[in-house]
Amino acid sequence: MVFKNCITIAFAFCFFSMAFAQDTTQQVVAGRVNSKEQTTKPYIILISADGFRADLADKYQAYNLLRLRKQGVAASYMLPSFPSVTFPNHYTIITGLYPSHHGLVDNSFFDASRDTSYSMGNKKQVADPYWYGGTPLWVLAEKQHMLSASFYWVASESNIQDTRPSYYYIYNDKIGIDSRIETVKNWLLLPEDKRPHLITFYFPEVDHAEHLYGPDSKETEAAVHFVDESVGKLNAMAASLHLPINFVFVSDHGMTVVDNKNTLKLPSSIDPSKFIIPSGDALVHLYAKDKKDILPTYQALQKEARDFDVYLTEDMPKQWHYSRSDDHYNRIGDILLVPHLPKVFNLGNRSTSLGKHGFDPDIPDMHASFYAWGPAFKNNMSISGFENVHVYPLIATILGLSWQKDMIDGKIEVLRPILKK
């Protein structure tokens, strides 16, 4: 199947891996062991299928996911955090913090303290712990002497709080799915003191297909079936080991079709010499070099705005948790431009893809997926939509890990009812 390898024109994680020689070797942090207490804990495989919109399992009859969610829990949708893009939302799921609180506020943004911009396409920056606030689940686990492993996740390559997963891979698109599943099996067959109890696993295929061909395409249908078949293999492998393994299947965001022919250019009200402007299509940040230019530019933009909304950071919608008062790392732009669907910005006058995300999380096409099954979860349970910050305390609870309530935005009360005890 074509989706066994990355699509050449890649998005999300594959975007930056293509430009570098790809390291396919497993990274192992030597000397770690599970404490005796942690060897008795259950296991969780946290799967992310990038761009797997909330309706896709039903839309394309994903046999295994439909079957497995009946054995566990299915949410009508999971609400991504704003902006509904890949890096911020993967890091939100793994830290329980909104993007404005963990610092990864977009796929690309400017940081005044370093006077430089972060980009998901910059491998050196992606591996630099400076950019990542909060405590990822693998850090929480390792600091409590529970081993973790990652077959890809945003920031899993970074030495956050001087801690990486015990076993991890630098993101690459060269390792086939069967080899990846075999690696997970080998992790779970390690001696108890060396066996990871938290494993993250990532699929890029659906996001890639949706960007290039749209969510209604035969290519997206094939990608959904590839993910579904792979999850079925993972689940069958796990069942053969007779261990208390739980699965949490999520996505970071949804996808919608945009007008990629009649795109929005940089508004004439903006003087590019006065602002730092990172790349963006569903959200454009304007960082003023001189703060006195903010208000007059904002006022001029209000008069010019037709197919987009313009916000001062102080006045962002409250439900987005993305205002100046939320911005713990001072990384959100002074002025923000948000296009009206189906419009998107195209600041570089390049061809742009048909499928896009990054818009208001409340838009149904932006909704993400959440399914969970295994011995920790109730059976055949359906729940309403919830915010993705609540996944963190759910997983920590199942693994018996402790955390301080003020270190995350998520609340265990939201998802505790889906647990058997």
C-alpha positions in Angstrom: 0.0 0.0 0.0 1.2 3.5 -0.9 0.9 4.7 2.7 3.5 2.3 4.0 6.0 5.1 3.0 5.7 8.8 3.5 4.2 10.8 0.7 6.9 12.7 -1.0 5.4 16.1 -0.4 5.2 15.7 3.3 3.5 17.7 6.1 3.7 17.6 9.9 6.6 15.5 11.1 7.8 14.3 7.7 8.2 17.9 6.6 11.4 18.3 8.4 12.7 14.7 8.2 13.1 14.8 4.5 15.8 17.4 4.6 18.2 15.4 6.8 19.9 12.1 6.7 17.5 9.9 8.7 18.6 8.0 11.7 16.7 4.8 12.0 18.4 3.4 15.1 16.7 2.9 18.4 17.9 5.3 21.1 18.3 3.7 24.5 19.0 5.6 27.8 21.3 3.2 29.7 21.0 2.3 33.3 17.3 2.8 33.9 15.0 0.2 35.5 11.4 0.2 36.7 11.1 0.3 40.5 9.6 -2.8 42.0 6.4 -0.9 42.6 6.1 0.2 39.0 6.5 -3.4 37.6 3.0 -4.2 38.9 1.4 -1.3 37.0 -0.7 -1.7 33.8 0.5 -0.6 30.3 -0.7 2.1 27.9 -0.1 2.4 24.2 -1.0 6.0 23.3 -1.6 6.2 19.5 -1.9 9.4 17.5 -3.2 9.3 14.0 -2.5 12.8 12.7 -5.5 14.5 11.2 -7.8 11.6 11.9 -11.0 13.7 12.0 -13.7 12.6 14.4 -16.0 11.2 11.7 -13.4 9.3 9.7 -13.8 5.9 11.3 -17.5 5.9 10.5 -17.1 7.7 7.1 -14.7 5.1 5.8 -15.9 2.1 7.9 -12.6 1.5 9.7 -13.4 -2.1 10.8 -10.9 -2.5 13.6 -11.5 0.9 15.2 -15.2 0.5 15.1 -14.9 -3.0 16.6 -12.4 -1.9 19.3 -14.2 1.2 20.4 -17.3 -1.0 21.1 -15.2 -3.0 23.5 -14.2 0.3 25.2 -15.0 4.0 25.1 -15.7 6.3 22.2 -16.1 10.1 22.4 -18.3 11.8 19.8 -15.2 14.0 19.3 -12.2 15.4 21.1 -11.8 19.2 21.0 -8.3 20.2 19.9 -6.6 23.3 21.5 -6.2 26.5 19.5 -4.6 26.6 17.1 -5.7 23.3 15.8 -2.3 22.3 14.3 0.0 19.4 14.8 2.9 20.4 17.1 0.9 22.4 19.7 -1.8 19.7 20.0 0.5 16.7 20.3 2.4 18.6 23.0 -0.9 19.5 24.7 -2.0 15.9 24.8 1.3 14.8 26.3 1.5 17.7 28.9 -2.1 18.4 29.7 -1.5 22.1 29.1 -3.0 24.5 26.5 -0.4 25.7 23.9 -0.2 29.2 25.5 0.8 27.5 28.8 3.3 25.0 27.5 5.0 27.4 25.1 4.6 25.6 21.7 2.0 28.1 20.5 2.1 27.2 16.8 4.0 25.2 14.3 6.0 28.4 13.6 6.3 31.4 16.0 8.7 34.0 17.2 10.4 34.0 20.6 11.5 37.5 21.8 13.8 36.1 24.5 16.0 34.4 21.9 15.2 36.8 19.1 14.5 33.9 16.9 11.7 31.9 15.4 10.8 28.3 16.1 9.8 26.1 13.2 8.7 22.4 13.2 10.9 22.1 10.1 14.1 22.9 12.1 15.5 19.6 13.5 17.9 21.4 15.8 15.1 23.5 17.4 12.8 20.5 17.6 15.3 18.7 19.8 16.1 21.8 21.9 14.4 21.6 25.4 14.3 25.4 25.6 11.1 25.4 23.6 9.1 23.0 25.7 7.4 23.8 29.0 5.3 21.5 31.1 6.1 17.9 32.1 5.4 15.4 29.3 3.9 12.1 30.4 7.2 10.2 29.7 9.0 12.7 32.0 6.4 12.2 34.7 6.8 8.4 34.4 10.6 8.3 34.3 10.9 10.6 37.3 8.8 8.2 39.2 10.9 5.3 38.1 8.5 3.9 35.4 10.1 3.3 32.0 8.6 4.8 28.9 9.1 4.4 25.1 8.3 6.4 22.1 7.9 5.5 18.4 7.6 9.2 17.6 5.8 12.0 19.4 6.4 15.8 19.3 9.3 16.6 21.7 10.2 12.9 22.5 13.6 13.6 21.0 14.2 16.5 23.3 15.9 16.3 26.7 13.1 18.0 28.6 13.9 18.4 32.3 17.1 16.3 31.5 14.8 13.4 30.7 14.0 11.5 27.5 12.0 8.3 27.2 14.1 5.2 28.0 13.6 4.0 24.4 12.9 6.3 21.5 13.4 6.9 17.8 14.4 10.1 16.1 11.5 10.8 13.7 12.0 9.3 10.3 9.9 7.9 7.5 12.0 4.9 6.7 10.9 2.3 9.2 8.0 0.2 7.9 4.9 -0.5 10.0 5.6 -4.2 10.6 9.0 -3.4 11.9 7.6 -0.7 14.2 5.0 -3.1 15.6 7.7 -5.8 16.1 9.7 -3.2 18.1 6.7 -2.5 20.3 6.3 -6.2 20.9 10.0 -6.5 21.8 9.7 -3.7 24.3 6.8 -5.5 25.9 8.7 -8.7 26.0 11.6 -7.2 27.9 12.2 -8.3 31.5 9.8 -6.6 34.0 12.5 -4.2 35.2 13.3 -3.1 31.7 9.8 -3.1 30.2 8.2 0.3 29.3 4.7 0.9 30.7 4.0 4.0 28.6 4.4 3.7 24.8 3.6 6.5 22.3 3.0 5.6 18.6 2.4 8.0 15.7 0.8 7.7 12.3 1.2 10.6 9.7 -0.6 9.0 6.8 -4.1 10.4 7.1 -2.9 14.0 7.6 -0.7 13.7 4.5 -3.5 12.4 2.3 -6.0 15.0 3.5 -3.6 17.9 2.9 -2.9 16.8 -0.7 -6.2 15.4 -1.8 -8.8 16.5 0.8 -10.6 14.5 3.5 -13.2 13.2 1.0 -10.7 11.6 -1.4 -9.9 7.9 -2.2 -6.4 8.6 -1.0 -7.6 9.6 2.5 -9.9 6.5 2.6 -6.8 4.4 1.8 -4.9 6.1 4.6 -7.7 5.6 7.1 -7.7 1.9 6.2 -3.9 1.7 6.5 -4.1 3.1 10.0 -7.0 0.9 10.9 -5.3 -2.3 9.7 -2.1 -1.3 11.6 -4.1 -0.6 14.8 -5.7 -4.1 14.4 -2.2 -5.6 14.1 -1.0 -3.7 17.2 -4.0 -4.8 19.2 -3.6 -8.5 18.1 0.0 -8.4 19.0 -0.8 -6.9 22.5 -3.5 -9.5 23.1 -1.0 -12.3 22.4 1.2 -11.2 25.3 -1.5 -11.6 27.9 -0.4 -8.4 29.7 -2.8 -5.6 31.1 -2.3 -3.4 28.0 -4.6 -0.4 27.4 -5.0 1.5 24.2 -5.8 5.2 23.9 -6.3 6.3 20.2 -6.4 10.0 19.6 -5.8 12.5 16.9 -4.4 16.0 17.1 -7.0 17.8 14.9 -9.4 17.4 12.0 -9.3 18.7 8.4 -11.4 20.7 6.0 -11.4 21.7 2.4 -10.3 25.2 1.6 -10.2 27.5 -1.4 -6.6 27.0 -2.3 -6.9 28.9 -5.6 -8.2 32.3 -4.3 -6.0 32.7 -1.3 -5.5 35.7 0.9 -2.3 37.8 0.6 -0.7 39.9 3.2 -3.1 42.8 3.8 -1.9 46.1 2.5 -2.3 47.7 5.9 0.8 45.8 7.2 4.2 47.2 6.7 6.4 44.1 6.6 9.4 46.1 7.7 7.7 46.8 11.0 6.6 43.3 11.9 8.1 39.8 12.2 5.7 37.5 10.3 6.2 33.7 10.6 4.6 31.5 8.0 0.9 30.8 8.5 -2.3 30.0 6.6 -5.1 29.4 9.1 -3.5 31.8 11.6 -1.0 34.6 11.0 1.0 36.2 13.9 2.3 39.7 13.6 5.1 40.6 16.1 5.7 44.3 16.2 9.4 45.4 16.2 8.2 48.6 17.8 5.1 48.4 20.1 3.9 51.8 18.9 3.0 50.3 15.5 0.5 47.8 17.0 -2.6 50.0 17.5 -2.4 51.9 14.2 -1.9 48.7 12.2 -4.7 47.0 14.1 -7.1 49.9 13.4 -6.1 49.9 9.7 -6.6 46.1 9.5 -10.1 46.4 11.0 -11.1 48.6 8.1 -9.5 46.3 5.5 -10.7 43.0 6.9 -13.2 41.3 4.6 -12.4 37.6 4.6 -10.6 37.4 7.9 -10.9 38.5 11.5 -8.2 40.6 13.2 -7.5 40.5 16.9 -5.2 42.1 19.4 -3.8 39.4 21.6 -5.5 41.0 24.6 -8.9 40.4 22.9 -8.8 36.9 21.8 -11.9 34.7 22.3 -11.8 33.4 25.9 -12.5 29.8 25.0 -9.2 29.6 22.9 -7.0 30.2 26.0 -4.8 32.2 23.7 -4.8 35.8 25.0 -2.0 37.9 26.4 -2.9 36.9 29.9 -2.6 33.2 28.9 0.7 33.6 27.1 3.2 32.2 29.7 6.2 32.4 27.4 5.4 35.7 25.5 5.3 33.9 22.2 1.8 34.8 20.7 1.8 37.6 18.2 0.7 41.2 19.0 -1.9 41.0 16.3 -3.5 37.8 15.0 -5.2 37.3 11.6 -7.8 34.5 11.4 -9.3 33.8 7.9 -12.9 32.9 7.3 -13.3 29.4 5.9 -12.9 28.5 3.1 -10.3 31.2 2.8 -6.7 30.7 3.9 -3.7 33.0 3.8 -0.9 32.3 1.4 1.9 34.8 2.3 4.6 33.3 0.1 2.6 33.2 -3.2 3.3 29.5 -3.4 0.9 26.7 -4.3 -1.0 25.6 -1.2 -2.8 22.4 -0.3 -6.5 21.6 -0.6 -6.8 20.3 2.9 -6.2 22.6 5.9 -6.5 22.7 9.7 -5.6 25.2 12.3 -9.0 26.9 12.6 -11.4 27.4 15.5 -11.5 24.1 17.4 -15.3 24.4 17.7 -15.7 24.0 13.9 -16.8 20.3 13.5 -14.3 19.7 10.7 -11.5 20.5 13.2 -12.8 17.9 15.7 -10.3 15.1 16.6 -10.9 11.4 17.5 -10.8 9.7 20.9 -11.2 5.9 21.5 -9.9 3.8 24.4 -10.1 0.2 25.2 -8.4 -2.3 27.5 -8.8 -3.6 31.0 -8.9 -0.2 32.6 -11.9 1.0 30.5 -15.6 0.4 30.7 -17.2 -1.5 27.8 -19.3 -0.1 25.0 -19.5 3.4 26.4 -20.1 6.5 24.4 -19.3 10.0 25.8 -19.7 13.5 24.6 -16.9 15.7 23.3 -14.2 17.0 25.6 -11.0 19.1 25.5 -7.8 17.2 24.7 -6.0 18.6 27.9 -7.9 16.0 29.9 -6.1 13.0 28.3 -3.0 13.6 30.5 -4.6 13.0 33.9 -6.5 10.0 32.5 -3.3 8.3 31.4 -1.5 9.3 34.6 -4.3 7.8 36.7 -4.3 4.5 34.9 -0.5 4.2 35.3 -0.7 5.2 39.0 1.5 8.2 38.5 1.1 11.2 40.8 1.0 14.9 39.7 0.2 18.2 41.1 -3.2 19.7 40.0 -1.7 23.1 39.3 0.9 21.7 36.8 -1.8 20.9 34.2 -4.9 22.4 32.7 -6.6 19.0 32.4 -9.0 17.6 35.1 -9.3 13.9 35.9 -13.0 14.5 36.8 -13.8 14.8 33.1 -12.7 11.3 32.1 -12.7 9.4 35.4 -16.3 8.1 34.6 -14.9 6.0 31.7 -12.7 4.0 34.0 -13.8 0.8 35.6 -12.5 1.9 39.0 
